[in-house]
């Protein structure tokens, strides 16, 4: 089955988050924040993938809304990592642009589903 752009982008983002987790653990021996961003950043794509086989439009919307909440939480952890100097401005800007794109796509997706309910 063909992946949607949202599925593809969320999977690629999750891959970046896994690499970021490895970087934080190996370079800084930072285990608390790295675990938080790993959990929230990888769950976005998992929820989007799960929503593909939702039982109803309401179930689809529910899963997409949770993915949106996880994306917002991930955005928080990224800002915190930048503010505490675990991420350089360049690293932050790179991953932040992907985060913003995912957030926009999830907002658009949830709005369009809400409009059909």
ROSE-4610 file (N, C-alpha, C; in Angstrom, 1 decimal, always signed):
// ROSE-4610
residu = [X/X/X/X/X/X/X/X/X/X/X/X/X/X/X/X/X/X/X/X/X/X/X/X/X/X/X/X/X/X/X/X/X/X/X/X/X/X/X/X/X/X/X/X/X/X/X/X/X/X/X/X/X/X/X/X/X/X/X/X/X/X/X/X/X/X/X/X/X/X/X/X/X/X/X/X/X/X/X/X/X/X/X/X/X/X/X/X/X/X/X/X/X/X/X/X/X/X/X/X/X/X/X/X/X/X/X/X/X/X/X/X/X/X/X/X/X/X/X/X/X/X/X/X/X/X/X/X/X/X/X/X/X/X/X/X/X/X/X/X/X/X/X/X/X/X/X/X/X/X/X/X/X/X/X/X/X/X/X/X/X/X/X/X/X/X/X/X/X/X/X/X/X/X/X/X/X/X/X/X/X/X/X/X/X/X/X/X/X/X/X/X/X/X/X/X/X/X/X/X/X/X/X/X/X/X/X/X/X/X/X/X/X/X/X/X/X/X/X/X/X/X/X/X/X/X/X/X/X/X/X/X/X/X/X/X/X/X/X/X/X/X/X/X/X/X/X/X/X/X/X/X/X/X/X/X/X/X/X/X/X/X/X/X/X/X/X/X/X/X/X/X/X/X/X/X/X/X/X/X/X/X/X/X/X/X/X/X/X/X/X/X/X/X/X/X/X/X/X/X/X/X/X/X/X/X/X/X/X/X/X/X/X/X/X/X/X/X/X/X/X/X/X/X/X/X/X/X/X/X/X/X/X/X/X/X/X/X/X/X/X/X/X/X/X/X/X/X/X/X/X]
num = [1/1/1/2/2/2/3/3/3/4/4/4/5/5/5/6/6/6/7/7/7/8/8/8/9/9/9/10/10/10/11/11/11/12/12/12/13/13/13/14/14/14/15/15/15/16/16/16/17/17/17/18/18/18/19/19/19/20/20/20/21/21/21/22/22/22/23/23/23/24/24/24/25/25/25/26/26/26/27/27/27/28/28/28/29/29/29/30/30/30/31/31/31/32/32/32/33/33/33/34/34/34/35/35/35/36/36/36/37/37/37/38/38/38/39/39/39/40/40/40/41/41/41/42/42/42/43/43/43/44/44/44/45/45/45/46/46/46/47/47/47/48/48/48/49/49/49/50/50/50/51/51/51/52/52/52/53/53/53/54/54/54/55/55/55/56/56/56/57/57/57/58/58/58/59/59/59/60/60/60/61/61/61/62/62/62/63/63/63/64/64/64/65/65/65/66/66/66/67/67/67/68/68/68/69/69/69/70/70/70/71/71/71/72/72/72/73/73/73/74/74/74/75/75/75/76/76/76/77/77/77/78/78/78/79/79/79/80/80/80/81/81/81/82/82/82/83/83/83/84/84/84/85/85/85/86/86/86/87/87/87/88/88/88/89/89/89/90/90/90/91/91/91/92/92/92/93/93/93/94/94/94/95/95/95/96/96/96/97/97/97/98/98/98/99/99/99/100/100/100/101/101/101/102/102/102/103/103/103/104/104/104/105/105/105/106/106/106/107/107/107/108/108/108/109/109/109/110/110/110/111/111/111/112/112/112/113/113/113/114/114/114/115/115/115/116/116/116/117/117/117]
x = [+0.8/+0.0/+0.9/+0.5/+1.3/+1.2/+2.4/+2.4/+1.9/+1.2/+0.9/+2.1/+2.0/+3.1/+3.3/+2.2/+2.2/+2.9/+2.6/+3.2/+4.7/+5.1/+6.5/+7.3/+6.7/+7.4/+7.5/+6.4/+6.5/+7.5/+7.6/+8.6/+10.0/+10.3/+11.6/+11.9/+10.9/+11.1/+11.5/+10.8/+11.1/+12.5/+13.0/+14.3/+15.3/+15.0/+15.9/+15.9/+14.7/+14.6/+15.4/+15.4/+16.2/+17.7/+18.1/+19.5/+19.8/+18.9/+19.1/+19.2/+18.4/+18.5/+19.9/+20.4/+21.7/+22.8/+22.7/+23.6/+23.6/+22.5/+22.4/+23.0/+22.7/+23.2/+24.7/+25.2/+26.7/+27.5/+27.0/+27.8/+27.7/+26.6/+26.3/+26.0/+25.8/+25.4/+24.1/+23.2/+21.9/+20.9/+20.2/+19.3/+17.8/+17.6/+16.2/+15.5/+16.0/+15.4/+15.4/+16.5/+16.6/+15.5/+15.2/+14.2/+12.8/+12.6/+11.3/+11.1/+12.1/+11.9/+11.8/+12.5/+12.4/+11.0/+10.4/+9.0/+8.0/+8.0/+7.0/+7.3/+8.6/+8.9/+8.6/+8.8/+8.5/+7.1/+6.3/+4.9/+4.1/+4.5/+3.8/+3.5/+4.6/+4.4/+3.6/+3.8/+3.1/+1.6/+1.2/-0.2/-0.8/+0.0/-0.4/-0.6/+0.3/+0.2/-1.0/-1.2/-2.3/-3.7/-3.7/-5.0/-5.4/-4.4/-4.7/-5.8/-5.8/-6.8/-7.8/-8.1/-9.1/-10.5/-11.3/-12.6/-13.7/-13.4/-14.4/-13.7/-14.5/-13.9/-13.5/-14.4/-14.1/-12.9/-12.7/-11.5/-10.2/-10.4/-9.3/-8.9/-9.9/-9.7/-9.0/-9.5/-8.9/-7.4/-7.1/-5.7/-4.8/-5.4/-4.7/-4.5/-5.5/-5.4/-4.4/-4.3/-3.2/-1.8/-1.7/-0.5/-0.1/-1.1/-0.9/-0.4/-1.0/-0.6/+0.9/+1.2/+2.6/+3.6/+3.2/+4.0/+4.2/+3.2/+3.4/+4.3/+4.2/+5.1/+6.5/+6.7/+8.0/+8.6/+7.8/+8.3/+8.8/+8.1/+8.5/+9.9/+10.1/+11.4/+12.5/+12.2/+13.2/+13.6/+12.6/+12.9/+13.7/+13.4/+14.1/+15.5/+15.7/+17.1/+17.9/+17.3/+18.0/+18.3/+17.4/+17.5/+18.6/+18.8/+19.8/+21.1/+21.2/+22.5/+22.8/+21.9/+22.1/+22.1/+21.3/+21.3/+21.8/+22.7/+23.1/+22.0/+22.1/+21.0/+20.8/+21.9/+21.8/+21.1/+21.4/+20.8/+19.3/+19.0/+17.6/+16.8/+17.4/+16.7/+16.3/+17.3/+17.1/+15.9/+15.9/+14.8/+13.5/+13.7/+12.5/+11.6/+12.3/+11.6/+10.7/+11.3/+10.6/+9.4/+9.6/+8.6/+7.4/+7.7/+6.7/+5.9/+6.5/+5.9/+4.9/+5.3/+4.4/+3.2/+3.5/+2.4/+1.4/+1.8/+0.9/+0.1/+0.8/+0.1/-1.0/-0.6/-1.6/-2.8/-2.5/-3.6/-4.5/-4.0/-4.8/-5.6/-5.0/-5.6/-6.8/-6.6/-7.7/-8.8/-8.4/-9.5/-10.3/-9.7/-10.5/-11.4/-10.9/-11.8/-12.9/-12.6/-13.7/-14.8/-14.4/-15.3/-16.3/-15.9/-16.8/-17.6/-17.4/-18.2/-19.5]
y = [-1.2/+0.0/+1.3/+2.2/+3.5/+4.3/+4.9/+5.8/+7.2/+7.9/+9.2/+10.1/+11.3/+12.3/+12.5/+12.6/+12.7/+11.5/+10.3/+9.1/+9.1/+9.5/+9.5/+10.6/+11.8/+12.8/+12.5/+11.9/+11.6/+10.5/+9.5/+8.5/+9.0/+9.9/+10.6/+11.4/+12.1/+12.8/+11.9/+10.8/+9.8/+9.3/+9.1/+8.7/+9.7/+11.0/+12.1/+12.1/+11.9/+11.9/+10.8/+9.6/+8.5/+8.9/+9.5/+9.9/+11.0/+11.9/+12.9/+12.3/+11.3/+10.7/+10.0/+9.4/+8.8/+9.8/+10.9/+12.0/+12.6/+12.8/+13.4/+12.4/+11.2/+10.2/+10.0/+10.0/+9.7/+11.0/+12.1/+13.4/+14.0/+13.9/+14.6/+13.7/+12.4/+11.5/+12.0/+12.6/+13.1/+12.1/+11.6/+10.5/+10.9/+11.9/+12.3/+13.0/+14.1/+14.8/+14.0/+13.3/+12.5/+11.4/+10.8/+9.8/+10.4/+11.7/+12.3/+12.6/+13.2/+13.5/+12.3/+11.2/+10.0/+9.4/+9.5/+8.9/+9.8/+11.1/+11.9/+12.0/+12.1/+12.3/+11.1/+9.9/+8.7/+8.3/+8.8/+8.4/+9.1/+10.2/+11.0/+10.1/+9.5/+8.7/+7.4/+6.9/+5.6/+5.9/+7.0/+7.4/+7.6/+8.3/+8.6/+7.2/+6.3/+5.0/+4.3/+4.3/+3.7/+4.2/+5.5/+6.2/+5.7/+5.1/+4.6/+3.6/+2.8/+1.7/+2.0/+3.2/+3.6/+3.0/+2.8/+2.1/+3.1/+4.4/+5.4/+6.7/+7.7/+9.0/+9.6/+9.3/+9.8/+9.2/+7.9/+7.2/+7.8/+8.0/+8.6/+10.0/+10.8/+12.1/+12.0/+11.1/+11.0/+10.7/+9.7/+9.4/+10.5/+11.2/+12.4/+13.5/+13.7/+14.7/+14.3/+13.1/+12.7/+12.8/+12.5/+12.8/+14.3/+15.1/+16.6/+17.0/+16.4/+16.7/+16.3/+15.1/+14.6/+15.5/+15.9/+16.8/+18.1/+18.7/+19.9/+19.6/+18.5/+18.1/+18.0/+17.4/+17.3/+18.6/+19.6/+20.9/+21.6/+21.3/+21.8/+21.3/+20.0/+19.4/+19.9/+20.2/+20.8/+22.2/+23.0/+24.3/+24.3/+23.3/+23.2/+22.7/+21.8/+21.4/+22.5/+23.4/+24.5/+25.5/+25.8/+26.8/+26.3/+25.0/+24.5/+24.2/+24.6/+24.4/+23.0/+22.1/+20.7/+20.7/+21.6/+21.7/+23.1/+23.1/+24.4/+25.0/+26.3/+27.0/+26.3/+25.9/+25.3/+23.9/+23.1/+21.8/+22.0/+23.0/+23.3/+23.8/+24.7/+25.2/+24.1/+23.2/+22.1/+21.2/+20.8/+19.8/+20.6/+21.9/+22.7/+22.9/+23.0/+23.2/+22.0/+20.8/+19.6/+19.5/+19.9/+19.9/+20.8/+22.0/+23.0/+22.4/+21.8/+21.2/+20.1/+19.2/+18.2/+18.8/+19.8/+20.4/+21.0/+21.7/+22.3/+21.2/+20.2/+19.1/+18.4/+18.2/+17.6/+18.5/+19.8/+20.8/+20.8/+20.8/+20.8/+19.5/+18.4/+17.1/+17.0/+17.5/+17.4/+18.4/+19.5/+20.5/+19.9/+19.3/+18.8/+17.6/+16.8/+15.7/+16.3/+17.2/+17.9/+18.5/+19.0/+19.6/+18.6/+17.3/+16.3/+15.6/+15.9/+15.2/+15.9]
z = [+0.0/+0.0/+0.0/-0.8/-0.9/+0.3/+0.7/+1.8/+1.4/+2.3/+2.1/+2.4/+2.0/+2.2/+3.7/+4.5/+5.9/+6.6/+6.1/+6.7/+6.4/+5.2/+4.8/+5.6/+5.7/+6.4/+7.9/+8.5/+9.9/+10.2/+9.2/+9.4/+9.3/+8.3/+8.2/+9.4/+10.0/+11.2/+12.3/+12.5/+13.5/+13.4/+12.2/+12.0/+12.5/+12.2/+12.7/+14.2/+14.8/+16.3/+16.9/+16.3/+16.8/+16.7/+15.6/+15.5/+16.5/+16.8/+17.8/+19.2/+19.5/+20.7/+20.9/+19.9/+19.9/+20.1/+19.4/+19.6/+21.0/+21.5/+22.9/+23.9/+23.7/+24.7/+24.6/+23.3/+23.2/+23.4/+22.9/+23.1/+24.5/+25.1/+26.3/+27.5/+27.2/+28.2/+28.9/+28.0/+28.4/+28.2/+29.2/+29.1/+29.4/+30.1/+30.4/+29.3/+28.8/+27.7/+26.4/+26.2/+25.0/+25.0/+26.1/+26.2/+25.9/+26.4/+26.2/+24.7/+24.1/+22.7/+21.8/+22.2/+21.5/+21.5/+22.7/+22.9/+22.1/+22.3/+21.6/+20.1/+19.7/+18.3/+17.4/+18.0/+17.2/+17.3/+18.3/+18.3/+17.3/+16.8/+15.8/+14.6/+14.0/+12.9/+13.2/+14.4/+14.7/+14.8/+15.3/+15.4/+14.0/+13.2/+11.8/+11.1/+11.2/+10.6/+11.1/+12.4/+13.1/+12.5/+12.3/+11.8/+10.4/+9.7/+8.4/+8.4/+9.4/+9.6/+10.7/+10.8/+11.8/+11.5/+12.5/+12.4/+11.9/+12.1/+11.6/+11.4/+10.9/+10.8/+12.1/+13.1/+14.5/+15.1/+14.8/+15.3/+14.6/+13.3/+12.5/+13.1/+13.3/+13.8/+15.2/+16.0/+17.4/+17.3/+16.5/+16.3/+15.8/+14.8/+14.2/+15.2/+16.1/+17.1/+18.1/+18.5/+19.4/+18.8/+17.5/+16.8/+16.8/+16.6/+16.7/+18.1/+19.1/+20.5/+20.7/+20.2/+20.3/+19.6/+18.4/+17.6/+18.4/+19.0/+19.8/+21.0/+21.6/+22.8/+22.3/+21.1/+20.5/+20.3/+19.8/+19.5/+20.8/+21.9/+23.2/+23.6/+23.4/+23.8/+22.9/+21.6/+20.7/+21.2/+21.6/+22.1/+23.4/+24.2/+25.5/+25.2/+24.3/+24.0/+23.4/+22.6/+22.0/+23.2/+24.0/+25.1/+26.1/+26.2/+27.2/+26.5/+25.3/+24.5/+24.2/+24.2/+23.7/+22.2/+21.6/+20.2/+19.7/+18.7/+18.2/+17.4/+17.1/+16.4/+15.0/+14.4/+13.1/+13.1/+14.1/+14.3/+14.6/+15.5/+15.9/+14.6/+13.9/+12.7/+11.7/+11.5/+10.6/+11.0/+12.2/+12.7/+12.9/+13.3/+13.6/+12.3/+11.2/+9.9/+9.6/+9.9/+9.7/+10.6/+11.9/+12.9/+12.5/+12.1/+11.7/+10.5/+9.6/+8.4/+8.9/+9.8/+10.3/+11.0/+11.9/+12.6/+11.6/+10.6/+9.6/+8.9/+8.5/+7.8/+8.7/+10.0/+10.9/+11.2/+11.3/+11.6/+10.3/+9.2/+7.9/+7.8/+8.2/+8.1/+9.1/+10.3/+11.3/+11.0/+10.4/+10.0/+8.9/+7.9/+6.8/+7.3/+8.2/+8.7/+9.5/+10.4/+11.2/+10.3/+9.2/+8.2/+7.6/+7.6/+7.0/+8.1/+9.3/+10.4/+10.6]
